[in-house]
Amino acid sequence: MMGYEVLGFEYGTFHSYLCNGLEKDFNEHFNQNGFIPSLEDASRYCDYSNDDNLGTEPVLWLPWAIFEYIK
């Protein structure tokens, strides 16, 4: 497992936190792979992203685990 990513989900498509300018809020908390290191941190960022007053796209922001598969 490489870490977690915060993605907004809407009708089978995804929205990146990058398109909503949230990298300035999250960037100091990435691991060596460029992902959020723990589910707890990712869940906290999702709660932040889902705040109606923040101005992000009005989608459901969820934590997604990112895995690297090696054949």
Backbone hydrogen bonds in HBPLUS format (Angstrom, degrees):
<---DONOR---> <-ACCEPTOR-->    atom                        ^
c    i                          cat <-CA-CA->   ^        H-A-AA   ^      H-
h    n   atom  resd res      DA  || num        DHA   H-A  angle D-A-AA Bond
n    s   type  num  typ     dist DA aas  dist angle  dist       angle   num
A0002-MET N   A0066-ILE O   2.75 MM  64  5.56 161.9  1.78 155.0 161.0     1
A0066-ILE N   A0003-GLY O   2.86 MM  63  5.56 169.0  1.87 165.3 162.3     2
A0004-TYR N   A0036-ILE O   2.77 MM  32  4.85 153.1  1.84 139.3 148.4     3
A0036-ILE N   A0004-TYR O   2.88 MM  32  4.85 158.6  1.93 155.4 148.5     4
A0005-GLU N   A0064-TRP O   2.83 MM  59  5.18 153.0  1.91 145.6 154.7     5
A0064-TRP N   A0005-GLU O   2.80 MM  59  5.18 155.6  1.86 154.3 162.2     6
A0007-LEU N   A0062-LEU O   3.10 MM  55  5.68 165.6  2.12 165.1 164.0     7
A0062-LEU N   A0007-LEU O   2.93 MM  55  5.68 168.2  1.94 154.3 152.6     8
A0008-GLY N   A0015-HIS O   2.77 MM   7  4.61 165.5  1.79 140.8 144.3     9
A0015-HIS N   A0008-GLY O   2.68 MM   7  4.61 142.0  1.82 135.8 143.1    10
A0009-PHE N   A0060-LEU O   2.82 MM  51  5.40 159.6  1.86 141.6 145.8    11
A0010-GLU N   A0013-THR O   2.93 MM   3  5.33 163.5  1.96 152.9 155.4    12
A0013-THR N   A0010-GLU O   2.91 MM   3  5.33 157.7  1.96 119.2 126.7    13
A0019-CYS N   A0016-SER O   3.21 MM   3  5.49 134.9  2.43 102.6 112.3    14
A0020-ASN N   A0017-TYR O   3.11 MM   3  5.20 150.3  2.20 101.4 110.6    15
A0022-LEU N   A0017-TYR O   3.13 MM   5  5.41 163.6  2.16 156.0 150.9    16
A0021-GLY N   A0018-LEU O   3.23 MM   3  5.23 167.5  2.25 107.3 108.1    17
A0025-ASP N   A0022-LEU O   2.86 MM   3  5.20 138.6  2.04 107.1 119.2    18
A0026-PHE N   A0022-LEU O   3.02 MM   4  6.31 140.9  2.18 148.8 160.8    19
A0027-ASN N   A0023-GLU O   2.83 MM   4  5.22 151.2  1.91 145.7 148.7    20
A0029-HIS N   A0026-PHE O   2.88 MM   3  5.72 164.5  1.91 138.6 142.1    21
A0031-ASN N   A0035-PHE O   2.63 MM   4  5.48 157.4  1.68 156.7 162.8    22
A0034-GLY N   A0031-ASN O   2.99 MM   3  5.33 162.4  2.02 113.6 119.3    23
A0042-ALA N   A0038-SER O   3.01 MM   4  6.27 166.5  2.03 150.2 154.4    24
A0043-SER N   A0039-LEU O   2.80 MM   4  5.92 157.1  1.85 149.5 155.5    25
A0044-ARG N   A0040-GLU O   3.04 MM   4  6.23 152.5  2.12 142.5 150.0    26
A0045-TYR N   A0041-ASP O   2.94 MM   4  6.26 154.0  2.00 151.2 158.4    27
A0046-CYS N   A0042-ALA O   2.93 MM   4  6.18 143.5  2.06 142.4 152.8    28
A0047-ASP N   A0043-SER O   2.97 MM   4  6.27 157.2  2.02 147.9 153.3    29
A0048-TYR N   A0044-ARG O   3.07 MM   4  6.32 156.4  2.13 143.5 149.9    30
A0049-SER N   A0045-TYR O   2.82 MM   4  6.04 156.8  1.88 144.2 150.8    31
A0050-ASN N   A0046-CYS O   2.84 MM   4  6.01 142.4  1.98 149.7 159.2    32
A0051-ASP N   A0048-TYR O   3.20 MM   3  5.43 162.1  2.24 107.8 113.1    33
A0054-LEU N   A0051-ASP O   3.05 MM   3  5.52 163.8  2.08 117.4 122.6    34
A0059-VAL N   A0057-GLU O   2.76 MM   2  5.67 135.1  1.96 111.4  96.9    35
